[in-house]
Amino acid sequence: MNEKSERLLEELVSVLKKKEDLRQVRDQLFKRGLECLLKVEHTAHLDY
């Protein structure tokens, strides 16, 4: 993991207060990561 990612992760973790906060972050991170991967795959497949 690069330095910027480490700093962002530390900042994110510092604001988590409850288990539910972590679940929400996990779910959003998974959703956005998957959307990003699908967008890249779609772009590569259509070649634009």
Protein Blocks (a to p, Z undefined) as FASTA:
>chain_A
ZZklmmmmmmmmmmpmbfklmmmmmmmmmmmmmmmmmmmmmmmmnoZZ
